[in-house]
Amino acid sequence: MRYGIMTINRMEAAMTLLSRIESLKSRHSRIDQQISAEGGRPRPDARVLMTLKLQKLRLKEEIERLSS
């Protein structure tokens, strides 16, 4: 099967985009785990939780933007 250069470039761009989205999803999951761990402490740090939740929201927005 022969592919033109433009087709290969598009395929590479799509693969790069998918890799980026998967990386963001992985970071989102890790932050969610950190939020759970911090929230499970006897005296969770509100500033840490707020920072983590903001990071998680930014990642979610980026994932949605790239996925559309």
N, CA and C atoms as a LAMMPS dump frame, in Angstrom:
ITEM: TIMESTEP
0
ITEM: NUMBER OF ATOMS
204
ITEM: BOX BOUNDS ff ff ff
-5.0000000000000000e+02 5.0000000000000000e+02
-5.0000000000000000e+02 5.0000000000000000e+02
-5.0000000000000000e+02 5.0000000000000000e+02
ITEM: ATOMS id mol type element x y z
1 1 1 N 0.843 -1.169 0
2 1 2 C 0 0 0
3 1 3 C 0.892 1.237 0
4 2 1 N 0.589 2.179 -0.858
5 2 2 C 1.395 3.389 -0.949
6 2 3 C 0.651 4.542 -0.31
7 3 1 N 1.391 5.26 0.494
8 3 2 C 0.844 6.454 1.131
9 3 3 C 1.64 7.652 0.651
10 4 1 N 0.955 8.741 0.43
11 4 2 C 1.635 9.972 0.08
12 4 3 C 2.232 10.605 1.323
13 5 1 N 3.126 11.544 1.126
14 5 2 C 3.778 12.23 2.247
15 5 3 C 2.747 12.944 3.112
16 6 1 N 1.756 13.575 2.502
17 6 2 C 0.738 14.287 3.277
18 6 3 C -0.054 13.324 4.157
19 7 1 N -0.374 12.143 3.615
20 7 2 C -1.119 11.151 4.394
21 7 3 C -0.294 10.675 5.572
22 8 1 N 0.98 10.425 5.358
23 8 2 C 1.862 9.981 6.442
24 8 3 C 1.966 11.071 7.502
25 9 1 N 2.113 12.32 7.085
26 9 2 C 2.188 13.422 8.046
27 9 3 C 0.909 13.527 8.867
28 10 1 N -0.237 13.333 8.229
29 10 2 C -1.505 13.37 8.965
30 10 3 C -1.591 12.222 9.952
31 11 1 N -1.136 11.039 9.528
32 11 2 C -1.157 9.873 10.417
33 11 3 C -0.24 10.105 11.616
34 12 1 N 0.932 10.657 11.37
35 12 2 C 1.864 10.949 12.462
36 12 3 C 1.274 11.992 13.407
37 13 1 N 0.628 13.001 12.862
38 13 2 C 0.01 14.036 13.696
39 13 3 C -1.1 13.436 14.551
40 14 1 N -1.901 12.549 13.976
41 14 2 C -2.982 11.905 14.729
42 14 3 C -2.413 11.029 15.836
43 15 1 N -1.337 10.302 15.542
44 15 2 C -0.716 9.45 16.553
45 15 3 C -0.118 10.299 17.669
46 16 1 N 0.496 11.415 17.313
47 16 2 C 1.062 12.319 18.306
48 16 3 C -0.045 12.888 19.187
49 17 1 N -1.155 13.268 18.586
50 17 2 C -2.286 13.801 19.335
51 17 3 C -2.839 12.751 20.297
52 18 1 N -2.991 11.519 19.82
53 18 2 C -3.489 10.449 20.688
54 18 3 C -2.533 10.189 21.844
55 19 1 N -1.24 10.232 21.58
56 19 2 C -0.246 10.048 22.645
57 19 3 C -0.346 11.162 23.672
58 20 1 N -0.541 12.373 23.214
59 20 2 C -0.676 13.527 24.112
60 20 3 C -1.923 13.377 24.988
61 21 1 N -3.021 12.975 24.384
62 21 2 C -4.259 12.793 25.142
63 21 3 C -4.082 11.698 26.186
64 22 1 N -3.453 10.588 25.819
65 22 2 C -3.228 9.498 26.776
66 22 3 C -2.325 9.948 27.92
67 23 1 N -1.328 10.747 27.612
68 23 2 C -0.444 11.282 28.648
69 23 3 C -1.22 12.175 29.614
70 24 1 N -2.082 13.023 29.074
71 24 2 C -2.899 13.902 29.914
72 24 3 C -3.861 13.095 30.782
73 25 1 N -4.452 12.042 30.213
74 25 2 C -5.356 11.187 30.984
75 25 3 C -4.619 10.497 32.125
76 26 1 N -3.397 10.088 31.864
77 26 2 C -2.586 9.444 32.902
78 26 3 C -2.285 10.421 34.035
79 27 1 N -1.895 11.642 33.683
80 27 2 C -1.64 12.669 34.701
81 27 3 C -2.913 12.988 35.48
82 28 1 N -4.042 13.056 34.786
83 28 2 C -5.336 13.319 35.417
84 28 3 C -5.627 12.239 36.464
85 29 1 N -5.379 10.998 36.108
86 29 2 C -5.612 9.879 37.024
87 29 3 C -4.697 9.949 38.245
88 30 1 N -3.431 10.279 38.016
89 30 2 C -2.48 10.393 39.139
90 30 3 C -2.894 11.512 40.09
91 31 1 N -3.339 12.623 39.542
92 31 2 C -3.784 13.735 40.389
93 31 3 C -5.025 13.326 41.172
94 32 1 N -5.927 12.583 40.543
95 32 2 C -7.116 12.1 41.24
96 32 3 C -6.717 11.227 42.435
97 33 1 N -5.712 10.396 42.251
98 33 2 C -5.211 9.567 43.353
99 33 3 C -4.611 10.43 44.459
100 34 1 N -3.893 11.474 44.078
101 34 2 C -3.314 12.378 45.072
102 34 3 C -4.413 13.099 45.856
103 35 1 N -5.478 13.488 45.163
104 35 2 C -6.604 14.148 45.833
105 35 3 C -7.231 13.196 46.847
106 36 1 N -7.424 11.957 46.449
107 36 2 C -8 10.963 47.363
108 36 3 C -7.105 10.741 48.567
109 37 1 N -5.804 10.651 48.327
110 37 2 C -4.865 10.428 49.432
111 37 3 C -4.865 11.618 50.389
112 38 1 N -4.834 12.81 49.843
113 38 2 C -4.83 14.012 50.69
114 38 3 C -6.15 14.134 51.444
115 39 1 N -7.257 13.85 50.773
116 39 2 C -8.564 13.932 51.41
117 39 3 C -8.76 12.885 52.494
118 40 1 N -8.023 11.794 52.409
119 40 2 C -8.131 10.726 53.396
120 40 3 C -7.291 10.94 54.637
121 41 1 N -6.464 11.965 54.615
122 41 2 C -5.643 12.258 55.789
123 41 3 C -6.523 12.802 56.907
124 42 1 N -6.087 12.629 58.168
125 42 2 C -6.876 13.16 59.288
126 42 3 C -7.11 14.67 59.193
127 43 1 N -6.108 15.401 58.731
128 43 2 C -6.249 16.859 58.578
129 43 3 C -5.739 17.255 57.194
130 44 1 N -6.575 17.083 56.173
131 44 2 C -6.133 17.411 54.816
132 44 3 C -5.81 18.897 54.68
133 45 1 N -4.803 19.168 53.876
134 45 2 C -4.387 20.549 53.618
135 45 3 C -5.286 21.127 52.521
136 46 1 N -6.088 22.105 52.872
137 46 2 C -7.047 22.694 51.928
138 46 3 C -6.347 23.321 50.729
139 47 1 N -5.188 23.93 50.956
140 47 2 C -4.462 24.556 49.836
141 47 3 C -3.948 23.508 48.862
142 48 1 N -3.452 22.404 49.397
143 48 2 C -2.976 21.315 48.534
144 48 3 C -4.142 20.764 47.719
145 49 1 N -5.269 20.524 48.378
146 49 2 C -6.449 20.012 47.673
147 49 3 C -6.908 20.976 46.583
148 50 1 N -6.939 22.26 46.889
149 50 2 C -7.366 23.25 45.909
150 50 3 C -6.424 23.253 44.699
151 51 1 N -5.13 23.216 44.969
152 51 2 C -4.147 23.209 43.884
153 51 3 C -4.304 21.968 43.011
154 52 1 N -4.448 20.814 43.645
155 52 2 C -4.615 19.566 42.895
156 52 3 C -5.9 19.582 42.068
157 53 1 N -6.971 20.069 42.654
158 53 2 C -8.245 20.119 41.933
159 53 3 C -8.187 21.075 40.745
160 54 1 N -7.487 22.175 40.895
161 54 2 C -7.321 23.098 39.764
162 54 3 C -6.495 22.459 38.655
163 55 1 N -5.438 21.746 39.035
164 55 2 C -4.623 21.045 38.042
165 55 3 C -5.46 20.005 37.308
166 56 1 N -6.259 19.276 38.062
167 56 2 C -7.113 18.245 37.471
168 56 3 C -8.113 18.866 36.5
169 57 1 N -8.713 19.99 36.882
170 57 2 C -9.664 20.672 36.008
171 57 3 C -8.993 21.15 34.725
172 58 1 N -7.811 21.721 34.849
173 58 2 C -7.082 22.187 33.653
174 58 3 C -6.78 21.023 32.712
175 59 1 N -6.38 19.889 33.291
176 59 2 C -6.106 18.713 32.468
177 59 3 C -7.375 18.233 31.769
178 60 1 N -8.483 18.207 32.497
179 60 2 C -9.754 17.777 31.913
180 60 3 C -10.131 18.68 30.744
181 61 1 N -9.987 19.977 30.928
182 61 2 C -10.313 20.923 29.862
183 61 3 C -9.411 20.719 28.65
184 62 1 N -8.141 20.471 28.887
185 62 2 C -7.198 20.241 27.784
186 62 3 C -7.542 18.944 27.047
187 63 1 N -7.88 17.905 27.794
188 63 2 C -8.27 16.631 27.176
189 63 3 C -9.504 16.837 26.303
190 64 1 N -10.495 17.54 26.827
191 64 2 C -11.718 17.795 26.063
192 64 3 C -11.434 18.629 24.821
193 65 1 N -10.577 19.622 24.958
194 65 2 C -10.239 20.481 23.814
195 65 3 C -9.563 19.672 22.712
196 66 1 N -8.618 18.821 23.105
197 66 2 C -7.889 18.033 22.117
198 66 3 C -8.743 16.917 21.519
199 67 1 N -9.717 16.449 22.279
200 67 2 C -10.558 15.342 21.813
201 67 3 C -11.659 15.79 20.853
202 68 1 N -11.952 17.073 20.846
203 68 2 C -13.057 17.532 19.981
204 68 3 C -12.602 17.85 18.579
